[in-house]
Amino acid sequence: MKIDVKDSEAHLLMAGAYEKKGDIVEAGKACKRAVEADPSNEAAWRALIDNYRTQGRLSELLQYAVKKREANQDSEVLKK
């Protein structure tokens, strides 16, 4: 299925579909694409955090979040 790369919600839906299939790695990639599409999407961040926690990749997530914050200083989500 091809989706608009700028549609954060579509990426989240794909993440949910991957999770239901048991493909946690692809679900994580879809969550990350959702954040990339819209860094202010809190649901995308929550999904990414939950996914990375499940995978035991929280330190990697922290590094990613710091990098995103530096690139998106105006994002209210990343200021929290």
HURA-V337917 format. One record per residue. N is the residue number from 0. SS is DSSP state (H for helix, E for strand, - for the rest). PHI is phi as a letter, one per 40 degrees, with the letter a starting at -180 (none if undefined). OMEGA is omega in whole degrees, 0 to 359 (999 if undefined). Layout:
[[N,SS,PHI,OMEGA] [N,SS,PHI,OMEGA]]
This chain:
[[0,-,none,179] [1,-,b,179] [2,-,b,178] [3,-,c,184] [4,-,c,180] [5,-,c,183] [6,-,c,183] [7,H,d,182] [8,H,c,178] [9,H,c,178] [10,H,c,177] [11,H,c,177] [12,H,c,178] [13,H,c,178] [14,H,d,178] [15,H,c,179] [16,H,c,178] [17,H,c,179] [18,H,c,179] [19,H,c,177] [20,H,c,182] [21,-,g,181] [22,-,c,184] [23,H,c,181] [24,H,c,178] [25,H,c,176] [26,H,c,178] [27,H,c,178] [28,H,c,179] [29,H,c,176] [30,H,c,180] [31,H,c,176] [32,H,c,178] [33,H,c,178] [34,H,c,179] [35,H,c,181] [36,H,c,181] [37,-,a,182] [38,-,c,179] [39,-,c,181] [40,-,c,182] [41,H,c,180] [42,H,c,178] [43,H,c,178] [44,H,c,179] [45,H,c,180] [46,H,c,179] [47,H,c,178] [48,H,c,179] [49,H,c,181] [50,H,c,181] [51,H,c,176] [52,H,c,179] [53,H,d,181] [54,H,c,183] [55,-,g,185] [56,-,b,185] [57,H,c,179] [58,H,c,176] [59,H,c,179] [60,H,c,179] [61,H,c,178] [62,H,c,179] [63,H,c,182] [64,H,c,178] [65,H,c,179] [66,H,c,179] [67,H,c,180] [68,H,c,179] [69,H,c,181] [70,H,c,184] [71,-,b,184] [72,-,d,183] [73,-,c,184] [74,-,c,178] [75,H,c,182] [76,H,c,184] [77,H,c,177] [78,H,c,183] [79,-,c,999]]
